């Protein structure tokens, strides 16, 4: 899923230190808070009692500087569910794409800096707040702004509430490619039979591009009950979706898929042959090795490269495209097995 390594760095950060700065001053001026901190202060004073630190950070979400807004969102995210009063204000910040550079103290005298935006920090904070943010995020997925829909989908996937699955499935047919990708990644986080079943139902009626994203999501969910469904769809799918199915079958590593994966190596489409070879890297058998060795002479470079990579994964040997060395090694292996 996108940004997981970066989020891991954030999780171990004990202190957000001063030292971040705006990367692009012109870009930061494209967004300005809709209300002043004074207006927000007045709104907060009329509602429920909110802890002082939460209130302080909500106010900072409306600060003039994007770094301060991003830092406030980050601090609210560290609080988790206790920051639920900040949900509507964090949702508003999802429109703030002002680039900033953060420096964080990692302990042991080390600091780390990387690019982010207030919107990214708000999305992460909403995900950390958890299920209390679900309804608000689902509503944001209806936004006219693609980036808001994308960030909302990402946060919903991190939360993992089953009630949001239908909306994420709908987003797989979004007009914006980044939104579709985010929704697929989000659904891949669920690891739940309900998510897999809803995806299979949606695949039957979705457009080709959406079907491919849905199938990649199925691969992430990693539910082997989807294997017969994927095999059944294989013959009727166009090359892009066909390749996605082969990838998914490779990730699922189910023996029922071995025959169709081997047959894919003879397909007329080079991308399908290459994807089939990559998928077979998860299936070690004599038939697989010998089928891959034949493709070392494939006319398409992408296929030959995929075969070499698959053979390396399966055997740990790195003979590159040298067909003679591969065959010599394989003969030795077969003799050892027979012995």
N, C-alpha and C positions, 0 to 999 in steps of 0.2 A: 503494500500500500504505500502511497506517496508520502515522503517526509518522515518515515518512521525513524531513520537514523538521526535525523536532525532533532526529532522530538525526544529521542533517548538522551541526547546531549542536554536538552533542556531539563529533563527529569533529574539529572544529577547535579544541576546547577544550584548552588546554595545561595547565590547572590547575583542579582543583575547589577553590574557596576556601571558607573558613568563612564562614557568613552564611546558609546554609540553615536552615530551622527547620520545626518541625511546624506544619502548617496547622490540623489538627483534632486536639486532644489526646485527645479522647474516642475518635476513630477509631483513633488510634495505639495505644490501649490494648487494642484488640480482638485484636491479634496480639502474641504474645510468643514468643521463640525457644524451641524445644523442648528445647534443651540450653544449658548455660552455656559460656562461653569456656574455662573450666577443663576441662570434659568433652571439648570438641573438641580442646584442646591434648593431652590424654592420648591420644585416638584418633590424632591426627596423629603423635605421637611413636612409635607402634607400627607405622607404615606405611613407605612408601618415603620417601626423602629428598626434601623439597620445598624449593624456593628460599625464602629467608627472607621476601621481600616477599610472595610468594604465600601463605605460611603466615600471615603477619600479617593479610592481608586476609580469609582464610578465617575466622580468629578473630573479626574485626570483623563478619562476617555474623551473629554471635550477640550483638552488642552490645545493650544495653538501649534505646538511642535509635534510632528508625527512620532518622534522617538518617545516622547512622554506618553502618547496614546498607546503605542505598542507596549511600553513597559507596564502601564496600568493593566492592560489586558493580560499580559503575562503573569502579573502578580495575582490577578483574580483567578486565573487558571490554576495556580498553585494551591489556592484555597479549596478548590473542588466544589462539592455540592453546596457548601456553605455560602458560595458566591451566587446562589440562585437569584437574589434580588437584582443582580446586574444583568440578567438575561436580556431584557429588551434593549439595554444600552449597548451590550456587546453585539447584538444582532444588527444594530444600526452601524456599528463599526465595520461590519463585513464589506461595506462599500469603500473602505479606505485602503487604496493600493499604493500609498506613499512608500517608496523604498527606504529602508533604514538599515543601518549596520549595528548589530548588537555585539557587545562584549560581555562575556559572562565569566565569573570566577568559578573554576572547576575544582579548587582545592589543590594543595601541594604546590602552591605558587604559580599554577598554570591559569592562563586565560584563553578563552576561545571567542572568536568573532565570526559571524556569518550574516548573510543577508536575510531579511524578513520584511514583513509589512504589518501594520496594525491589523489589517484584515486577517492575515494568517494567524496572528496571535489571538485574535478574537475567536476564530474558528476552533483553535486548540483549547481555549478557555471554555467554550461552550461544550466541547466534547468532554472535558474534565468535570464539568458540572454534572453531566450525565442526563438521566432520563427526564429530569425537570425541564430540560431544554428541548426535548423532542418536538413538542407541538410548534414551538416558535421556529425551529429549524425546518420542519416540514412546510410551514407557511413561506419561509424564505425561498424554498425550491420553486415557488411560483413567480419569483422576481423576474423582471425584464432583463436584469443584468446577469449575464452568463457567469461572471466570476462569483457572484453571490450564490447562484445555484450550485456552482462547483464546490465552494467552501462548505455550504450547508450539507451537501451530499457526503463530503468527506467527514464532517463531524458526526453525521448520523451513523455512518459506518463504524466510527470509533466507539460510539455509544452502544450500538448493537441492539436497540429496542426492536422487537419483532413487529410492532405496529407500524414501523416506518418502511418495512419491506415493500409493500405495494407501491408506495411513491417512488422508491429507488428503482423499482422495475420500470415504472413509467419513464423515469429519466434516462433509461437506456435507449430511448428513442428521441432524446432531446436534439434540437437542431444544432447544438454546439458540441463539437467533438470532445472538448475538454470536460464538459459536463458528463457526457456519456462515459468517458474513461473513469471519472471520479465515481460515478454511480456503480460501475462494474467493480472497481476496487473496493468500494464500500460493501457491496453485497458479498464479495469474496471473504470479508471478515466474519461473516455470520456463523459458518460451520453448523448450520441447522437444516434439518430435512425440509422444513417449511420453505426456507429460502430456495433450496434446490428445486422443489416442486413448482414453486411459483415461477422460477426462471424457465423451467421446461415448458410450462403452459404458455409463457410469453413468447418463447422462441418460435412456437408454431405459427404465430401471427405477425411477428416483427419483421421489419425491413432487414435486408442482408447485412448492412453495417451494424445494426443493433444486434442481430443474431450473433455476430462475431464477438462483440463485447460481452454478451450474455454467456457465451460459451467459455470465454476466458474467466468469467466470474465463477462458473461451475467448476472450472479447474481449481480455483482457489478454495472453494467450499470443500472440495475433496471428499465428496460423497459417492462411493462406488455404486450406489443404486442408480446413478445416472448413466452408467456405462452402456447398458442395452439401448437406451434412448439415443445416445450419441452415435452408436454404431448403426442404428436403424436410419438415421438422418443422413449418414455419410454419402450414399450414392447420389442423392438428389441435390446436394448443395453445390453452389458455385465455388470456384477455387479459394477465395478469401475465407469463406466459412468452412470449407473443407479442411483447409490448413489449421484453422482454429480448433476444429474437432480433433484432428490428429495431435495437436499440442496438448489438448485436455486429456486425451486418452494416455498420452505419455506421462502426464503428471499423476493420473489416477493409478497407473501401474497395475492394472487388473489384467490377469492372464487372458480373459475373454477378448481383449482387444489385440492380442498379438498377431492374429492372422490378418486382420485388416491393415495393421501397421506394416506388416511385411509386404502386402499387396500394394501399398501406397508407393513403394520404391520403384514400381514399374509404371507409375502414372505418367502421362504425357506432359504434365505441368511441372516445371523444374522446382517451383516453390513448394509444391506438394511433396515432391520427392525429398527435398531438403528437410522439410518439416517432419516427414515420416522418419528420416534418418535420426534427426534430433530426438524424436520421441522414443525411438528404439534404444537410445542410450540408457533407458531405465529398465531394459529387459535383457538380462544376460542369458544367452543360450547359444548353442552351436549354430542353430539356424540363423540367428540374428547376426552373428559374427560373419558367417559365410555370405549372407545377403549383402552386408555392408561392404565386404571386400570386393564384391562384383562392381559396386558403384564407384570404386576408386578410379574407374575409367569413364565415368559419366561425362558427357560433353559440357555440362553446365558447371562452371566454377563454384557457384554457391552450393551445389550438391556435393561436390568433392570436398569442399571445406567442412560441410556439415558431417560428412562421413568420417573424416579425419578426427573431428572433435568428438563424435560419438564413440569411435574406436578407442580414443584416449580415455574417455570417461569409463568405458567398460573394462579396459584392460590395464590402464595405468602406463601403457607403452606410448612413446612419442616418436613414431617413425614418419610423421608428417605424411606427405602424399606418395612416399616411396612404396609402390605396390609390391616390389620384389621383397623388401624387408618384411612387410606385413605378411605376405604369404609364407615366407620362410619361418617366421615366428609361429604362424598358425599351424603349420605342418608339425613343428616341434611340440606344440601343445596337444595336438591330436594324438601324436605318438605316445606322449606321456600319459594321456587319458587311457588309451588302449592298453598300455603297459600295466 
